[in-house]
Amino acid sequence: MVNVQNVKGFQDKIGVEAIKRKWIKEIVGRSFEAYGFEPAETPVIESEEFVKGDNARDDAVRDVYILEDRAKRKLALRFEFTFQLKRIAKGQKLPYKRYQIGEVFRDEPIRAGRSRQFTQMDADVIGSTIKDEAECIKILNNIFSELEIPVVIYINNRKLINEILVEQKIRERDRGQIIRELDKLDKLSEKEVADNLKKFGAEKLVKLFKQSEKAFEKYNFYKEIKELKIYCKNYGVDVEFRPFLARGLSYYNGSVFEVWSSSKSILDPLSRSKFSRVARQPEEPVTSKELNVSLCGGGSYLANDIQSTGISIGLEPVSLLCKKDFSLNLVQVISLGQDKEAIRICESLRDKGRNVFLILDKTVGKAMEYANSKNVSKVIFVGGEEVKKKKFKVRDMKSGKESLLSEGELVKEIC
């Protein structure tokens, strides 16, 4: 017998969860377009060589799914969008602003908010300045505000981190690993990070990077932090300087930023759960305390040797945290032997932009049972008496209240 169970790390998305994901993607796409970003689509499968690129040692690249076609060509599933952006950005008038929403794949350990197939929602500016970085941060602020998810936006600058390490006489060969350890200060205790740095003789860096923001003003590259904060203020967005924030070592060369839920439990590294999503059903709620991933990240990097900036939002963690009501607000019309009239009323409501489900072949009891299962907001009964009197019974499914309305009143109330 064929095994029809999902492959580990891959899930079906149906019902309320699928509806929520659809609306979130629409909100994000609309927010990107409001700032002049144009949509793009790229293949899910590319050559293995192109996918891995020059960053074969990068953690994400090591998790790439490798494939082979009938011609024995080495292929791979895309693990992000940025490497493809380098191709489609060639020859574009700068600045080139594109966004992409779609599936990416990584053969990595799964946890709350992260599967092996997940949806990324990216926006990038090829040919960017600090002004574009501030605009990207403003877009993120708009998105999470509309999704009703309170967040904190953290910023830092990779040039500032490097400047500090040079000042502290950290050997160049050790800097990459030391930055990786410092980047864990939002996940581990100061003692744990300091212990990890002892082998480099760099444990003193923990106290240095945990100083107040004012202590960093003496560094040359703090000026870029200051400039970014000024532009963010012009946009009316609050950001918080996090000096140990690093993100991808082989990637970013300037500003970096991350968005986290502002719930204290998600920011407290000692209280985070080791919760795994393996045994959880998609519809079960996930608390901030359980969700051990950032909602969005981004920063500045080189694309085709051109300074660029991008942001990447993970749909999975955002969907898990979002409590906004994204129901379809369906109306259900039940025909009681009056199919022609019921169809006409449905089309009239659809012409006005309402989502309508028509029931032609069920008893009233079965039709109402269906309405309850689909969280229908209102039910309209179309029977012989209703057609004769030109008054239709409408039941509000939340309150249970019923009213008799003419077709004009019905359209006005429901649409």
C-alpha positions in Angstrom: 0.0 0.0 0.0 1.3 3.4 -1.0 2.4 5.6 1.9 0.5 8.9 1.6 2.0 10.6 4.7 3.8 13.9 4.3 7.6 13.7 4.0 9.2 14.9 7.2 9.5 18.7 7.1 6.8 19.2 4.5 3.1 20.0 5.3 -0.2 20.5 3.6 -1.8 23.9 4.1 -5.6 23.9 4.0 -8.6 25.6 5.5 -8.1 28.5 7.9 -4.3 28.2 7.8 -4.3 28.4 4.0 -6.6 31.4 4.0 -4.4 33.2 6.5 -1.3 32.5 4.5 -3.0 33.8 1.3 -4.0 37.1 3.0 -0.5 37.6 4.6 1.1 37.2 1.2 -1.3 39.7 -0.4 -0.6 42.2 2.4 3.2 41.8 2.0 3.0 42.0 -1.9 0.8 45.1 -1.7 3.2 46.8 0.8 6.2 46.1 -1.5 4.4 47.5 -4.5 3.4 50.6 -2.7 7.1 51.5 -2.6 7.8 50.8 -6.2 9.0 47.2 -6.1 8.0 45.1 -9.1 7.2 41.3 -8.8 9.5 38.6 -10.2 9.2 34.8 -10.6 12.2 32.5 -10.9 12.6 28.7 -11.4 12.5 26.4 -8.3 15.2 24.2 -9.9 18.6 25.4 -11.1 22.0 23.9 -11.8 23.8 22.7 -8.6 26.8 24.9 -9.6 24.6 28.0 -9.8 22.7 27.3 -6.6 25.9 26.8 -4.5 27.8 29.6 -6.2 30.8 31.0 -4.3 29.5 30.3 -0.9 29.7 26.5 -0.6 30.8 26.8 3.1 27.7 28.8 4.0 25.3 27.0 6.4 22.3 27.5 4.1 24.2 26.3 1.1 25.3 23.1 2.8 21.5 22.4 3.3 20.7 22.5 -0.4 18.6 19.7 -1.8 20.6 18.0 -4.6 18.8 16.5 -7.6 19.6 14.7 -10.9 17.5 14.7 -14.0 17.3 11.9 -16.7 20.3 13.4 -18.5 22.3 13.0 -15.3 22.7 16.7 -14.9 23.5 18.0 -11.4 20.6 20.2 -10.2 19.4 21.6 -7.0 16.3 23.2 -5.4 16.6 26.9 -4.7 17.3 27.6 -1.0 16.8 31.4 -1.3 16.0 34.0 -4.0 19.1 36.2 -3.9 21.4 34.1 -6.0 18.8 34.2 -8.8 18.4 37.9 -8.4 22.0 38.3 -9.5 20.9 36.9 -12.9 17.7 38.7 -13.4 19.2 42.1 -12.3 21.8 42.1 -15.0 21.1 44.9 -17.5 18.3 46.4 -15.4 18.1 50.2 -15.0 19.3 51.1 -11.5 18.0 51.2 -8.9 16.3 47.9 -9.7 13.6 47.2 -7.1 12.0 43.7 -7.2 10.1 41.5 -4.8 9.4 37.8 -4.9 7.1 35.6 -2.8 7.5 31.8 -3.2 8.8 28.5 -1.9 12.4 27.7 -1.0 13.9 24.4 0.3 16.5 23.5 2.8 17.4 20.1 4.1 17.9 21.3 7.7 16.6 20.4 11.2 13.0 21.5 11.7 11.6 23.4 14.6 8.7 25.8 15.4 8.3 28.2 12.5 10.7 26.4 10.2 10.1 23.5 7.8 12.1 22.1 5.0 9.8 23.8 2.4 9.0 27.3 3.5 7.8 30.5 1.9 10.0 33.5 1.7 8.8 37.1 0.9 11.8 39.1 -0.3 12.3 42.6 -1.5 15.7 43.9 -2.8 17.1 47.1 -4.2 20.0 46.7 -6.6 22.0 50.0 -6.5 21.1 51.0 -3.0 22.1 53.7 -0.4 21.3 54.1 3.3 18.1 55.9 2.3 16.9 52.6 0.6 17.8 50.7 3.8 15.6 53.0 5.8 12.8 52.6 3.2 13.0 48.8 3.5 12.8 49.1 7.3 9.7 51.4 6.9 8.1 48.7 4.7 8.7 46.1 7.4 7.2 48.4 10.0 4.1 48.9 7.8 3.7 45.1 7.2 3.8 44.1 10.8 1.6 47.0 11.8 -1.1 45.8 9.4 -0.7 42.2 10.5 -1.1 43.5 14.1 2.1 41.8 15.3 4.1 44.0 17.7 7.8 43.9 16.8 11.2 45.3 17.6 13.5 46.2 14.7 17.2 45.7 15.4 19.9 47.3 13.4 23.7 47.0 13.2 26.6 47.4 10.8 29.1 44.8 9.8 31.8 47.4 9.2 31.4 48.5 12.8 31.9 45.0 14.1 35.0 44.6 12.0 36.4 47.9 13.1 36.0 46.9 16.8 37.7 43.5 16.2 40.6 45.2 14.5 40.9 47.7 17.4 40.9 44.8 19.8 43.7 43.1 17.8 41.7 40.0 17.0 43.5 37.9 14.5 41.9 38.0 11.0 41.7 34.2 10.8 39.6 34.1 14.0 37.2 37.0 13.2 34.6 35.0 11.4 34.1 32.4 14.1 34.2 35.1 16.8 31.5 37.1 15.0 29.4 33.9 14.9 29.7 33.4 18.6 28.9 37.1 19.4 25.8 36.8 17.2 24.5 34.2 19.6 24.2 36.8 22.4 20.4 36.9 21.7 20.2 33.1 22.1 22.7 32.2 24.8 23.7 33.7 28.1 26.7 36.1 28.3 28.6 33.4 30.3 28.0 30.7 27.6 29.2 33.0 24.8 32.2 34.1 26.9 33.1 30.4 27.4 32.9 29.8 23.7 35.3 32.7 23.1 37.9 31.6 25.6 39.7 29.4 23.0 40.4 32.6 21.0 41.3 34.6 24.1 38.4 36.9 23.2 36.0 36.5 26.1 36.4 40.2 27.0 34.4 41.0 23.8 31.2 40.0 25.5 31.3 42.9 27.9 32.4 45.2 25.2 29.6 44.3 22.8 27.0 44.5 25.6 27.8 48.1 26.4 25.3 51.0 26.0 25.0 52.5 22.6 26.8 55.7 23.6 30.0 53.7 24.1 30.1 52.9 20.4 29.9 56.5 19.2 33.7 56.7 19.3 34.0 54.3 16.4 34.2 55.6 12.8 31.5 53.3 11.3 29.0 54.2 14.0 28.3 57.2 11.8 26.4 54.8 9.4 24.3 53.6 12.3 23.5 57.2 13.2 22.7 58.1 9.6 20.3 55.1 9.3 18.6 56.0 12.5 18.0 59.6 11.3 16.4 58.3 8.0 14.3 55.8 10.0 13.1 58.7 12.2 12.1 60.6 9.1 9.9 57.7 8.3 8.5 57.6 11.8 10.0 54.2 12.6 11.8 53.3 15.8 14.8 51.0 15.6 17.1 49.6 18.2 20.8 49.3 17.9 22.1 45.8 18.6 25.9 45.8 18.3 26.4 42.1 18.2 23.9 41.4 15.4 25.8 40.0 12.5 23.7 37.7 10.2 25.3 35.9 7.2 29.1 36.2 7.4 29.8 35.5 3.7 27.1 37.8 2.6 26.5 41.2 4.3 29.0 44.1 4.0 27.2 47.0 5.7 23.9 47.5 7.5 22.1 44.5 8.9 18.7 44.3 10.5 16.3 41.8 12.1 12.7 41.9 13.2 11.6 40.0 16.3 8.3 39.8 18.1 8.3 42.3 20.9 7.0 39.8 23.4 9.5 39.6 26.2 9.4 35.8 26.2 10.8 35.5 22.6 13.6 37.9 23.4 14.7 36.2 26.7 17.2 33.5 25.6 17.0 31.7 28.9 13.2 31.2 28.7 13.0 29.9 25.2 11.5 26.5 24.7 13.2 23.7 22.8 9.8 23.1 21.2 9.8 21.2 18.0 7.1 21.5 15.4 7.2 17.9 14.4 4.3 16.7 16.6 2.2 19.9 16.3 -0.8 20.1 14.1 -0.7 23.2 11.8 -3.9 24.6 13.4 -2.6 24.6 16.9 -1.6 28.0 18.2 2.1 28.7 18.9 3.1 31.1 21.6 5.9 33.7 21.3 7.8 31.8 24.0 7.9 28.7 21.8 8.9 30.4 18.5 12.7 30.5 18.5 13.2 32.3 15.1 13.2 35.8 13.9 10.3 37.0 11.7 12.5 38.9 9.2 16.1 39.7 8.4 18.0 41.8 5.9 20.9 44.0 5.2 23.3 45.3 2.6 25.4 43.2 0.3 27.1 43.2 -3.2 25.1 41.8 -6.1 27.1 41.8 -9.4 29.6 44.1 -7.6 26.8 46.6 -7.1 25.9 47.7 -3.5 22.4 46.4 -2.7 19.9 46.0 0.1 17.3 43.4 0.8 14.8 42.1 3.3 13.4 38.6 3.7 10.3 37.7 5.6 9.5 34.2 6.6 5.8 33.4 6.1 5.8 30.4 8.5 6.8 32.2 11.7 4.7 35.3 10.8 1.6 33.1 10.2 2.1 31.3 13.5 2.2 34.6 15.4 -0.4 36.5 13.5 -3.7 36.6 15.4 -5.5 38.8 12.9 -8.9 37.5 11.6 -8.4 36.5 8.0 -11.7 34.6 7.5 -13.2 34.7 4.0 -16.4 36.2 5.5 -18.5 33.8 3.4 -22.2 34.1 2.8 -24.1 30.9 2.2 -27.3 30.8 0.1 -29.5 27.8 0.6 -32.0 27.0 -2.2 -35.2 25.4 -1.0 -36.5 24.3 -4.4 -35.8 27.7 -5.9 -32.5 27.0 -7.7 -32.9 29.6 -10.5 -33.7 32.4 -8.0 -31.0 31.3 -5.6 -28.4 31.4 -8.5 -29.6 34.9 -9.5 -29.2 36.2 -6.0 -25.7 34.6 -5.6 -24.5 36.2 -8.8 -25.9 39.6 -7.7 -23.9 39.4 -4.5 -20.8 38.2 -6.3 -21.0 41.1 -8.7 -20.8 43.3 -5.6 -17.6 41.6 -4.5 -19.0 39.2 -1.9 -17.8 35.6 -1.5 -20.8 33.3 -1.7 -21.3 29.6 -1.3 -24.4 28.2 -2.9 -26.2 25.1 -1.6 -28.6 23.5 -4.0 -28.8 19.8 -3.0 -28.8 19.5 0.8 -31.5 19.5 3.4 -31.7 22.6 5.6 -30.1 20.7 8.5 -27.1 19.5 6.4 -26.7 22.9 4.9 -26.6 24.6 8.3 -24.1 22.0 9.5 -21.9 22.8 6.5 -22.2 26.6 7.3 -21.0 26.0 10.8 -18.1 23.9 9.7 -16.9 26.7 7.3 -17.5 29.6 9.7 -20.0 31.2 7.4 -21.0 34.7 8.6 -24.6 34.8 7.1 -27.0 32.3 5.6 -29.7 33.4 3.1 -32.8 31.1 2.6 -34.4 31.1 -0.8 -37.7 29.2 -0.7 -41.1 29.5 -2.4 -42.5 31.8 0.3 -39.5 34.0 0.2 -39.7 34.3 -3.6 -43.4 35.0 -3.5 -43.1 37.7 -0.8 -39.8 39.0 -2.3 -38.5 38.9 1.3 -35.6 36.6 2.1 -34.7 35.2 5.6 -31.2 36.0 6.6 -29.6 34.4 9.6 -26.5 35.9 11.3 -24.5 32.9 12.3 -22.7 34.5 15.2 -25.6 36.1 16.9 -28.3 33.7 15.7 -30.5 36.7 14.8 -32.8 36.4 11.8 -34.4 39.1 9.7 -36.6 39.3 6.6 -35.1 41.6 3.9 -36.0 42.6 0.4 -33.4 41.9 -2.2 -32.3 45.5 -2.2 -32.0 45.5 1.6 -30.2 42.2 1.5 -27.6 43.4 -1.0 -27.1 46.6 1.0 -26.6 44.8 4.3 -24.3 42.1 3.1 -22.3 44.0 0.6 
